[in-house]
Amino acid sequence: MIGSVLRRLIGILPLVVLLALVTFAMLKLAPGGPFDAERSIPPEIARQLEAKFHLDEPFLTQFWAYLSGLADGSLPSMKRPGLTVGELIRTSFPVSLTLGLLAMAFALLTGVLAGIIGALRQNTIWDYGTMSLALIGISVPNFVLGPVLVLIFALGLGWFPPARWEGLSTMVLPAITLGAAYAAYIARLTRAGMLEVIRSDFVRTAHAKGLSERQVVMRHAMKGGLLPVVTFLGPAMARIITGTVVIEKIFQVPGLGYYFVQSALDRDYSMVLGVVTFYAAILMVMNLLVDIAYTYLDPRVELT
């Protein structure tokens, strides 16, 4: 197990470098440059800017300079003087991470519960109700759900602030908005997994031994029934953290997604390259953690 994990960790590095190279090449091939939208500047200052950010060097030399600066945390942002990409990520990513974790906690709590209820009460009003809500959660985009929640719970009932990121009460609506779709997917996956498990021989044997339904579900069915959810969690966690752009805009959350979009619009090569590389590493590590969790839940699966 340890050897397989180490091999996977070592294999992440060249993949991240390759993705960074492709990203940098796409930025360079796109028309225009990071300073084209600026007001007319003297040629001497333009040359100084190009030299500072290695824009006057060959492609591979530029890429190596950017990658080296990103690795040691010294890569400066082109549009935010005095700040490095590492500093921007360190200050804004914890906000996006907190929002993502809260949204995933909400999704797991509500999704697993709804899926279990739907499986144990198959073809009843409970099953139809939970799966209907799940379908609605999948169908309604978060840029629609967010304003609706603000309208109802902030402006209408006054239970939560409509925006900002200044305390627990300001985190509720963004977390629900971001986690609703994931809760819906988890509910459907949990129901499907539980239906498959509760029809197994070992579950029928547990019932025959006189165990209560709660004991059968918690001790026997839950572990196997949640395997599809575990498979979904790795990519979902990465997406939920990297997909906070719209939510951060609606609720004025100062996370990394806002800076990423703004940097892409500004052609800030440094910031775009840093965020893409950072997010790629997160996605690969999360997939590795899912594979490890899967081998724990299902001993028949081996980590390769």
Secondary structure as GFF3:
##gff-version 3
##sequence-region A 1 304
A	DSSP	alpha_helix	2	29	.	.	.	ID=ss1
A	DSSP	alpha_helix	43	52	.	.	.	ID=ss2
A	DSSP	alpha_helix	59	72	.	.	.	ID=ss3
A	DSSP	alpha_helix	85	120	.	.	.	ID=ss4
A	DSSP	alpha_helix	125	139	.	.	.	ID=ss5
A	DSSP	alpha_helix	142	149	.	.	.	ID=ss6
A	DSSP	pi_helix	150	156	.	.	.	ID=ss7
A	DSSP	alpha_helix	168	198	.	.	.	ID=ss8
A	DSSP	alpha_helix	201	208	.	.	.	ID=ss9
A	DSSP	alpha_helix	213	216	.	.	.	ID=ss10
A	DSSP	pi_helix	217	221	.	.	.	ID=ss11
A	DSSP	alpha_helix	222	225	.	.	.	ID=ss12
A	DSSP	alpha_helix	227	242	.	.	.	ID=ss13
A	DSSP	alpha_helix	245	250	.	.	.	ID=ss14
A	DSSP	alpha_helix	256	266	.	.	.	ID=ss15
A	DSSP	alpha_helix	269	297	.	.	.	ID=ss16
###
